[in-house]
């Protein structure tokens, strides 16, 4: 039974043909048949993993194109007013299948030892084989119904996730985060496991990959910087060594890899969620990232992902306690383990502000922990929509980074009543007015926010007006901007009203005036008197304490009113 | 910038109706399905049926190959056991051969059923005399299999020489079967079917037990006084001639 608070599901698309086992669409483990004499015994299931995985994974967007990653390949959809339309399915097994789109190129992460250069499904038997592919695949999707593989970069630990750092007409720079086993040196030169202390090891680095746009076949690793090195000694294992932080604290993984890196190019910053640490990198030279801060967190088992707010002044890190395949949102699970940790960035340094974990008791049959999400671009607020696996979708406000709170959610019951199936939401991202969620087992879900006491229709409409640019790869964040449209002003106004920072009378007058201005702008007509009235009303806006949310919103509203007043004058 | 007309709202902000699109039925949309090749290679278009077949996930090709190979592997043990009655009267060898013959024949039937139920090719060595020599199942590729020359030597032997050769070959043969099980279990996605998983564990367990028994019999064939000494902490068996111990 699906549960719904304030986000409405617009469409729920099952997985495409060929992306699930037709005999077992839910991916249930095989049931062990009970002996005939055993009645009323508990259902029992096989414990071994199947050969193939069809988990839906990450998403990327470009214009009206959406790529849905999957362990078995990827699917391309055309977005419009109706439900997303599947335009092609690309079979190329390898996991995890994280995707990014830049121009006509689609980049995909591959890590499985059975993944093949030729996209075959049969796997690779030999320990060392030139058929094995682990790393970054590059596809040409200029003809999206028949994507061609045009480039490959083999890496030592495969590619678990990747982040597009920069791109221009000549080249694309990508950071690769490999988290899997190190392959045999005979298969790929330089892939050294090494004893502890070995400075040649393929651990303790990220890969900087360059993809020449005109010739992706020449894509290569340009460097594997030691971003965890000790500042003073240069020892490559310079960050968290693994283990707990004292009695009653979480055991954090050794920092020898990043799981995910999110870049914020306009501030030359990247936030890395790197196993035992959260780090901040200066990416002024994208080919040579420099670590400028690193933090540990005694509640974090495994630093998993990072998302900036729209201004790049906060980072929301997630902790994937249990790796995503365990139920970690049960009543007995700590609320600061497997949670988000929100940090303010002050002069390039991370300052802890708060934890957030969904406040719900999920069952043993629901794998649940903090996972991927994106900013919902409501002007004047920091809002984040997030996947929690079978814990569902949660939307939080972290404008006050010390006091985040939930404003909407969507959740379903477990996939099976008796056994935990790895399922639920892998990623949920806001794109062009809607929320797209990759449900690992069930398919692709599309949501729309609906108004509530926590979120007004104006705020939702203003978010939908945000300009996210020509493409959206969630691990590469650009600040969005909003047009000078009255509804953006009304969103700020609603926020002033919610904070009781403006009188009902003033708010009503301003709302009425902005509404009329919207009609004029839509019709392309002028109204000098209304323009003057707007300017007068703006003078009465509350000033608020310097630096406060009210001051910020009033200023933004004032600027917007000026622009609208000019437009209709 | 161009505003999105659909978001122009009037002053009377009506609340948004939830769900302007209906939940999709559980029917997949149709679209081309392709399998790209390596860089520089073409793109293969897949029919829906082919794509569905590629996504069949109840068992792996490793499972199928294992079962096909193991049928032939087991069958050789049956062939070796069939030589016993006319070549030796040593009861312990006759007993173990009888046990091997029965279990391996049963297991061959089980493996054939498992393959046939899944529409896979199931070798039938009992009725197809060429099964052992055909295709990619050539038995010389399988661990522990006796060569044709060894099989001939076994057929030509009798008495204690037969007993010793039989046990040596069968122990190697069983160890090969255990290697095959372990290789299978080390393959990703193998033995996902719990029936198959149980079966291969049974095969491994019973062959390990039979190897232990055969080791004891083989040791007993030689007249080395150090064979078959009884176990004990202070009272372990010692050869009668052991007279050097102070």
HADDOCK unambig.tbl for C-alpha pairs under 7 A between the chains (distance, minus, plus):
assign (segid A and resid 8 and name CA) (segid B and resid 18 and name CA) 5.64 0.50 0.50
assign (segid A and resid 8 and name CA) (segid B and resid 19 and name CA) 5.95 0.50 0.50
assign (segid A and resid 9 and name CA) (segid B and resid 19 and name CA) 6.11 0.50 0.50
assign (segid A and resid 10 and name CA) (segid B and resid 19 and name CA) 4.85 0.50 0.50
assign (segid A and resid 10 and name CA) (segid B and resid 20 and name CA) 6.34 0.50 0.50
assign (segid A and resid 10 and name CA) (segid B and resid 21 and name CA) 5.06 0.50 0.50
assign (segid A and resid 10 and name CA) (segid B and resid 22 and name CA) 6.49 0.50 0.50
assign (segid A and resid 10 and name CA) (segid B and resid 23 and name CA) 6.45 0.50 0.50
assign (segid A and resid 11 and name CA) (segid B and resid 21 and name CA) 6.19 0.50 0.50
assign (segid A and resid 11 and name CA) (segid B and resid 22 and name CA) 6.33 0.50 0.50
assign (segid A and resid 11 and name CA) (segid B and resid 23 and name CA) 4.75 0.50 0.50
assign (segid A and resid 11 and name CA) (segid B and resid 24 and name CA) 5.84 0.50 0.50
assign (segid A and resid 12 and name CA) (segid B and resid 23 and name CA) 5.62 0.50 0.50
assign (segid A and resid 12 and name CA) (segid B and resid 24 and name CA) 5.59 0.50 0.50
assign (segid A and resid 13 and name CA) (segid B and resid 24 and name CA) 5.98 0.50 0.50
assign (segid A and resid 14 and name CA) (segid B and resid 26 and name CA) 5.78 0.50 0.50
assign (segid A and resid 14 and name CA) (segid B and resid 27 and name CA) 6.77 0.50 0.50
assign (segid A and resid 14 and name CA) (segid B and resid 28 and name CA) 5.95 0.50 0.50
assign (segid A and resid 15 and name CA) (segid B and resid 28 and name CA) 6.56 0.50 0.50
assign (segid A and resid 16 and name CA) (segid B and resid 28 and name CA) 5.22 0.50 0.50
assign (segid A and resid 16 and name CA) (segid B and resid 29 and name CA) 6.68 0.50 0.50
assign (segid A and resid 17 and name CA) (segid B and resid 28 and name CA) 6.33 0.50 0.50
assign (segid A and resid 17 and name CA) (segid B and resid 48 and name CA) 6.58 0.50 0.50
assign (segid A and resid 17 and name CA) (segid B and resid 51 and name CA) 6.97 0.50 0.50
assign (segid A and resid 17 and name CA) (segid B and resid 52 and name CA) 6.59 0.50 0.50
assign (segid A and resid 18 and name CA) (segid B and resid 48 and name CA) 6.98 0.50 0.50
assign (segid A and resid 18 and name CA) (segid B and resid 51 and name CA) 4.50 0.50 0.50
assign (segid A and resid 18 and name CA) (segid B and resid 52 and name CA) 4.59 0.50 0.50
assign (segid A and resid 18 and name CA) (segid B and resid 55 and name CA) 5.63 0.50 0.50
assign (segid A and resid 19 and name CA) (segid B and resid 55 and name CA) 6.58 0.50 0.50
assign (segid A and resid 20 and name CA) (segid B and resid 55 and name CA) 6.10 0.50 0.50
assign (segid A and resid 21 and name CA) (segid B and resid 55 and name CA) 5.21 0.50 0.50
assign (segid A and resid 21 and name CA) (segid B and resid 56 and name CA) 5.08 0.50 0.50
assign (segid A and resid 21 and name CA) (segid B and resid 57 and name CA) 5.85 0.50 0.50
assign (segid A and resid 22 and name CA) (segid B and resid 52 and name CA) 6.54 0.50 0.50
assign (segid A and resid 22 and name CA) (segid B and resid 56 and name CA) 6.96 0.50 0.50
assign (segid A and resid 30 and name CA) (segid B and resid 193 and name CA) 6.39 0.50 0.50
assign (segid A and resid 30 and name CA) (segid B and resid 194 and name CA) 6.86 0.50 0.50
assign (segid A and resid 32 and name CA) (segid B and resid 194 and name CA) 6.39 0.50 0.50
assign (segid A and resid 46 and name CA) (segid B and resid 192 and name CA) 6.89 0.50 0.50
assign (segid A and resid 46 and name CA) (segid B and resid 193 and name CA) 6.82 0.50 0.50
assign (segid A and resid 46 and name CA) (segid B and resid 194 and name CA) 5.01 0.50 0.50
assign (segid A and resid 48 and name CA) (segid B and resid 191 and name CA) 6.92 0.50 0.50
assign (segid A and resid 48 and name CA) (segid B and resid 192 and name CA) 4.94 0.50 0.50
assign (segid A and resid 49 and name CA) (segid B and resid 189 and name CA) 5.46 0.50 0.50
assign (segid A and resid 49 and name CA) (segid B and resid 192 and name CA) 5.91 0.50 0.50
assign (segid A and resid 50 and name CA) (segid B and resid 57 and name CA) 6.49 0.50 0.50
assign (segid A and resid 50 and name CA) (segid B and resid 189 and name CA) 4.35 0.50 0.50
assign (segid A and resid 50 and name CA) (segid B and resid 190 and name CA) 6.87 0.50 0.50
assign (segid A and resid 50 and name CA) (segid B and resid 192 and name CA) 5.32 0.50 0.50
assign (segid A and resid 51 and name CA) (segid B and resid 57 and name CA) 6.35 0.50 0.50
assign (segid A and resid 51 and name CA) (segid B and resid 60 and name CA) 5.97 0.50 0.50
assign (segid A and resid 51 and name CA) (segid B and resid 188 and name CA) 6.20 0.50 0.50
assign (segid A and resid 51 and name CA) (segid B and resid 189 and name CA) 3.48 0.50 0.50
assign (segid A and resid 51 and name CA) (segid B and resid 190 and name CA) 6.47 0.50 0.50
assign (segid A and resid 52 and name CA) (segid B and resid 57 and name CA) 6.18 0.50 0.50
assign (segid A and resid 82 and name CA) (segid B and resid 21 and name CA) 6.84 0.50 0.50
assign (segid A and resid 83 and name CA) (segid B and resid 21 and name CA) 6.96 0.50 0.50
assign (segid A and resid 86 and name CA) (segid B and resid 29 and name CA) 6.26 0.50 0.50
assign (segid A and resid 86 and name CA) (segid B and resid 31 and name CA) 6.09 0.50 0.50
assign (segid A and resid 87 and name CA) (segid B and resid 31 and name CA) 5.24 0.50 0.50
assign (segid A and resid 87 and name CA) (segid B and resid 32 and name CA) 6.92 0.50 0.50
assign (segid A and resid 88 and name CA) (segid B and resid 31 and name CA) 5.18 0.50 0.50
assign (segid A and resid 88 and name CA) (segid B and resid 32 and name CA) 5.02 0.50 0.50
assign (segid A and resid 88 and name CA) (segid B and resid 33 and name CA) 5.84 0.50 0.50
assign (segid A and resid 89 and name CA) (segid B and resid 31 and name CA) 6.93 0.50 0.50
assign (segid A and resid 89 and name CA) (segid B and resid 32 and name CA) 6.32 0.50 0.50
assign (segid A and resid 89 and name CA) (segid B and resid 33 and name CA) 4.60 0.50 0.50
assign (segid A and resid 89 and name CA) (segid B and resid 34 and name CA) 6.22 0.50 0.50
assign (segid A and resid 90 and name CA) (segid B and resid 33 and name CA) 5.91 0.50 0.50
assign (segid A and resid 90 and name CA) (segid B and resid 34 and name CA) 5.03 0.50 0.50
assign (segid A and resid 90 and name CA) (segid B and resid 35 and name CA) 5.68 0.50 0.50
assign (segid A and resid 91 and name CA) (segid B and resid 34 and name CA) 6.12 0.50 0.50
assign (segid A and resid 91 and name CA) (segid B and resid 35 and name CA) 4.84 0.50 0.50
assign (segid A and resid 92 and name CA) (segid B and resid 35 and name CA) 6.33 0.50 0.50
assign (segid A and resid 117 and name CA) (segid B and resid 38 and name CA) 5.48 0.50 0.50
assign (segid A and resid 118 and name CA) (segid B and resid 37 and name CA) 4.59 0.50 0.50
assign (segid A and resid 118 and name CA) (segid B and resid 38 and name CA) 4.15 0.50 0.50
assign (segid A and resid 119 and name CA) (segid B and resid 35 and name CA) 6.77 0.50 0.50
assign (segid A and resid 119 and name CA) (segid B and resid 36 and name CA) 6.39 0.50 0.50
assign (segid A and resid 119 and name CA) (segid B and resid 37 and name CA) 6.01 0.50 0.50
assign (segid A and resid 119 and name CA) (segid B and resid 38 and name CA) 6.95 0.50 0.50
assign (segid A and resid 145 and name CA) (segid B and resid 32 and name CA) 6.40 0.50 0.50
assign (segid A and resid 146 and name CA) (segid B and resid 34 and name CA) 6.48 0.50 0.50
assign (segid A and resid 146 and name CA) (segid B and resid 43 and name CA) 6.79 0.50 0.50
assign (segid A and resid 147 and name CA) (segid B and resid 36 and name CA) 6.91 0.50 0.50
assign (segid A and resid 148 and name CA) (segid B and resid 36 and name CA) 5.61 0.50 0.50
assign (segid A and resid 148 and name CA) (segid B and resid 43 and name CA) 6.22 0.50 0.50
assign (segid A and resid 149 and name CA) (segid B and resid 36 and name CA) 6.09 0.50 0.50
assign (segid A and resid 149 and name CA) (segid B and resid 37 and name CA) 6.64 0.50 0.50
assign (segid A and resid 149 and name CA) (segid B and resid 38 and name CA) 6.24 0.50 0.50
assign (segid A and resid 149 and name CA) (segid B and resid 39 and name CA) 4.88 0.50 0.50
assign (segid A and resid 150 and name CA) (segid B and resid 39 and name CA) 4.63 0.50 0.50
assign (segid A and resid 150 and name CA) (segid B and resid 40 and name CA) 6.44 0.50 0.50
assign (segid A and resid 151 and name CA) (segid B and resid 39 and name CA) 5.84 0.50 0.50
assign (segid A and resid 450 and name CA) (segid B and resid 16 and name CA) 6.33 0.50 0.50
assign (segid A and resid 450 and name CA) (segid B and resid 18 and name CA) 6.77 0.50 0.50
assign (segid A and resid 451 and name CA) (segid B and resid 15 and name CA) 6.75 0.50 0.50
assign (segid A and resid 457 and name CA) (segid B and resid 15 and name CA) 6.53 0.50 0.50
assign (segid A and resid 461 and name CA) (segid B and resid 7 and name CA) 5.98 0.50 0.50
assign (segid A and resid 483 and name CA) (segid B and resid 1 and name CA) 6.95 0.50 0.50
assign (segid A and resid 512 and name CA) (segid B and resid 11 and name CA) 6.25 0.50 0.50
assign (segid A and resid 515 and name CA) (segid B and resid 10 and name CA) 5.86 0.50 0.50
assign (segid A and resid 515 and name CA) (segid B and resid 11 and name CA) 4.37 0.50 0.50
assign (segid A and resid 516 and name CA) (segid B and resid 11 and name CA) 6.84 0.50 0.50
assign (segid A and resid 519 and name CA) (segid B and resid 10 and name CA) 6.91 0.50 0.50
